[in-house]
């Protein structure tokens, strides 16, 4: 998995590519935590994620919970596999997904 970042003031977009699984989810979680206190809006671009396990979903849900009402978390352009995971788990209606 690779993560590229684009910070624009108080907005951060993380471009995630590859597999988001048990081995790589902690990497994404640490990157999010590194910036979270400095941003108001976090966008996770998941267009190049080829596989996402429950560990990856957990990181996304924990980020959403951590944001509360003070910050905004956007899931941008999720891959077909990610959308299947979101829909199968019922998270598609909870997450802020921008296709």
Backbone bond lengths (Angstrom), bond angles and torsions (degrees), N, CA, C in turn:
res aa  C-N    CA-C-N  psi(-1)  N-CA   C-N-CA  omega(-1)  CA-C   N-CA-C  phi
1 X - - - 1.445 - - 1.519 108.59 -
2 X 1.309 114.89 140.33 1.455 120.37 172.97 1.533 108.08 -123.54
3 X 1.317 114.60 149.32 1.460 121.11 178.32 1.519 107.75 -130.04
4 X 1.314 115.72 122.85 1.461 121.13 173.75 1.516 106.55 -110.60
5 X 1.306 115.52 145.70 1.455 119.52 -176.48 1.514 111.43 -124.01
6 X 1.325 114.33 147.54 1.461 121.41 175.51 1.522 106.88 -134.87
7 X 1.330 115.97 107.27 1.452 122.20 -179.06 1.522 108.43 -99.58
8 X 1.325 115.49 127.84 1.457 121.68 179.78 1.523 107.71 -132.89
9 X 1.322 116.51 89.43 1.462 120.75 -178.01 1.520 110.83 67.31
10 X 1.331 116.42 -113.64 1.464 121.19 -179.74 1.530 112.16 -102.47
11 X 1.341 115.85 14.25 1.468 121.39 177.40 1.514 109.34 -115.61
12 X 1.323 116.39 134.99 1.459 122.40 178.66 1.514 108.89 -127.70
13 X 1.333 115.80 131.43 1.462 120.57 172.58 1.518 107.80 -115.95
14 X 1.332 115.67 126.04 1.451 121.85 175.87 1.523 108.21 -107.35
15 X 1.335 116.02 122.50 1.460 122.56 177.65 1.524 107.59 -95.97
16 X 1.316 116.56 110.89 1.462 121.72 -176.14 1.529 108.15 -102.36
17 X 1.340 115.47 132.31 1.463 120.68 -178.20 1.521 109.81 -133.25
18 X 1.325 115.96 136.02 1.460 120.71 176.59 1.514 112.09 107.19
19 X 1.324 115.54 -142.70 1.466 122.56 -177.00 1.527 110.50 -99.87
20 X 1.315 115.54 131.63 1.461 121.88 176.61 1.527 105.87 -111.32
21 X 1.330 115.05 91.87 1.465 120.58 -172.98 1.523 110.87 -134.48
22 X 1.313 116.92 -165.48 1.463 122.17 -176.99 1.523 112.39 -56.70
23 X 1.320 117.04 -36.87 1.459 120.79 -178.46 1.525 113.38 -76.99
24 X 1.326 116.87 -32.73 1.464 119.81 -172.63 1.530 114.18 -104.37
25 X 1.319 118.09 -19.14 1.474 120.72 -179.26 1.532 112.62 -57.05
26 X 1.349 119.04 -40.30 1.475 118.11 177.44 1.530 113.50 -61.51
27 X 1.316 117.30 -29.82 1.464 121.07 178.13 1.531 109.28 -65.47
28 X 1.330 116.14 -46.51 1.467 120.11 177.88 1.524 110.47 -63.69
29 X 1.322 116.41 -43.02 1.461 120.68 179.79 1.529 111.40 -59.01
30 X 1.317 116.85 -43.69 1.471 120.95 179.00 1.522 111.60 -65.83
31 X 1.324 117.30 -39.28 1.471 120.66 178.99 1.522 110.00 -64.88
32 X 1.317 117.07 -41.79 1.471 120.74 177.91 1.526 110.21 -62.00
33 X 1.320 116.92 -47.07 1.467 121.30 -179.25 1.520 111.82 -62.85
34 X 1.313 116.60 -32.28 1.466 121.75 179.71 1.531 111.17 -60.23
35 X 1.314 117.30 -36.07 1.465 122.08 -174.65 1.530 114.10 -106.30
36 X 1.317 117.68 -16.69 1.460 121.24 -165.99 1.521 114.36 -55.70
37 X 1.305 118.01 -39.63 1.469 119.83 -177.93 1.531 112.24 -71.26
38 X 1.328 117.61 -17.15 1.471 121.00 -176.48 1.520 113.95 -97.60
39 X 1.328 117.90 -8.25 1.465 119.71 -175.76 1.523 111.19 -120.18
40 X 1.316 114.51 157.08 1.460 121.92 175.63 1.528 109.27 -104.43
41 X 1.328 115.66 -30.28 1.463 120.26 -179.12 1.526 109.42 -125.61
42 X 1.327 115.75 128.50 1.462 122.49 178.29 1.517 108.29 -121.66
43 X 1.320 115.96 123.37 1.457 121.25 177.24 1.518 108.27 -111.66
44 X 1.326 115.75 126.97 1.455 121.44 175.12 1.522 107.44 -105.09
45 X 1.319 116.43 107.95 1.455 121.49 178.83 1.527 107.36 -86.97
46 X 1.327 116.01 110.12 1.466 121.52 -175.24 1.528 112.48 -108.61
47 X 1.321 116.99 21.91 1.474 120.56 -176.40 1.523 112.81 -64.91
48 X 1.330 118.06 -25.85 1.467 121.00 -177.50 1.531 112.68 -108.07
49 X 1.325 117.06 18.23 1.471 120.56 177.14 1.520 107.52 -86.43
50 X 1.332 115.65 116.55 1.464 119.83 -176.94 1.523 113.02 -88.01
51 X 1.333 117.01 -20.65 1.468 121.66 -179.77 1.522 108.63 -152.77
52 X 1.335 116.32 138.71 1.460 120.94 175.93 1.525 108.30 -137.14
53 X 1.326 115.96 124.27 1.459 121.30 177.81 1.523 109.63 -94.08
54 X 1.326 115.42 -177.94 1.464 119.96 177.77 1.527 111.38 -63.61
55 X 1.328 117.13 -26.79 1.471 120.08 177.33 1.525 110.42 -66.15
56 X 1.309 117.61 -39.77 1.462 121.65 176.41 1.511 111.61 -66.38
57 X 1.332 115.98 -42.01 1.460 121.00 177.34 1.526 110.28 -61.99
58 X 1.323 116.62 -40.04 1.458 121.17 179.42 1.529 111.36 -59.62
59 X 1.340 117.30 -42.71 1.470 121.26 179.33 1.529 110.23 -62.35
60 X 1.309 116.47 -42.63 1.465 120.63 -179.57 1.530 110.39 -65.14
61 X 1.314 116.55 -44.93 1.470 120.03 -179.89 1.521 111.49 -66.89
62 X 1.328 117.66 -39.00 1.467 121.07 177.67 1.528 110.54 -64.06
63 X 1.320 116.67 -37.59 1.460 121.13 177.97 1.523 110.28 -65.11
64 X 1.323 115.99 -43.89 1.469 120.80 178.03 1.524 110.42 -60.26
65 X 1.325 116.47 -42.83 1.465 120.72 179.82 1.526 111.02 -66.26
66 X 1.330 116.37 -42.25 1.457 121.70 -179.98 1.536 110.78 -62.91
67 X 1.319 116.93 -32.51 1.466 121.51 -178.71 1.523 111.30 -67.78
68 X 1.313 116.50 -34.05 1.463 119.92 -178.60 1.517 111.49 55.60
69 X 1.311 116.45 -136.73 1.466 120.81 178.99 1.519 111.79 -101.92
70 X 1.334 116.57 -3.36 1.464 120.54 -176.39 1.519 113.62 -87.95
71 X 1.314 116.71 -22.35 1.463 121.05 -177.96 1.514 109.43 -129.00
72 X 1.318 114.57 163.79 1.462 120.75 -178.34 1.531 109.09 -118.76
73 X 1.330 116.12 129.39 1.460 121.80 176.27 1.522 107.38 -116.20
74 X 1.321 114.98 125.49 1.467 121.58 -178.74 1.522 108.91 -118.67
75 X 1.324 116.34 132.26 1.454 122.02 172.81 1.528 105.78 -98.82
76 X 1.324 116.55 111.59 1.465 121.61 -173.45 1.528 111.41 -102.78
77 X 1.308 115.51 131.89 1.465 123.62 172.81 1.525 113.66 46.55
78 X 1.334 118.65 53.42 1.462 118.48 -179.01 1.527 111.43 -62.29
79 X 1.319 115.61 142.80 1.458 120.34 177.18 1.520 109.30 -63.84
80 X 1.323 116.56 166.21 1.467 121.06 179.39 1.528 110.46 -58.74
81 X 1.334 117.20 -39.04 1.464 119.97 -179.92 1.519 110.44 -65.18
82 X 1.329 117.56 -44.21 1.466 120.85 179.07 1.522 110.53 -61.29
83 X 1.328 117.61 -42.47 1.462 120.32 179.64 1.519 110.84 -62.76
84 X 1.331 117.12 -38.09 1.468 120.23 177.29 1.529 110.22 -60.93
85 X 1.329 116.39 -42.44 1.465 120.64 178.98 1.526 109.92 -64.51
86 X 1.330 117.38 -46.54 1.462 120.70 -179.94 1.532 111.53 -60.60
87 X 1.323 116.50 -42.55 1.457 120.86 -178.50 1.532 111.42 -71.22
88 X 1.326 117.30 -42.05 1.465 121.15 -178.50 1.527 112.24 -65.54
89 X 1.328 116.37 -29.93 1.465 120.42 -178.02 1.528 112.61 -95.42
90 X 1.321 117.26 -3.50 1.456 120.77 -178.89 1.514 113.60 80.62
91 X 1.313 117.67 8.76 1.463 121.50 -177.67 1.526 112.83 -83.43
92 X 1.313 117.19 -13.68 1.479 120.32 -179.05 1.521 111.07 -60.47
93 X 1.319 117.20 -31.40 1.458 120.76 -179.27 1.529 113.31 -85.07
94 X 1.323 116.45 -12.60 1.468 120.98 -177.45 1.518 111.32 -97.85
95 X 1.331 116.11 -38.71 1.467 120.93 -176.12 1.528 111.10 -80.73
96 X 1.316 115.96 153.52 1.461 122.66 176.90 1.528 107.03 -88.70
97 X 1.331 116.37 92.65 1.472 122.24 -174.83 1.509 109.95 -103.34
98 X 1.330 115.14 126.78 1.475 122.49 176.29 1.520 107.47 -115.12
99 X 1.307 116.11 111.56 1.469 119.62 -178.27 1.466 109.85 -84.73
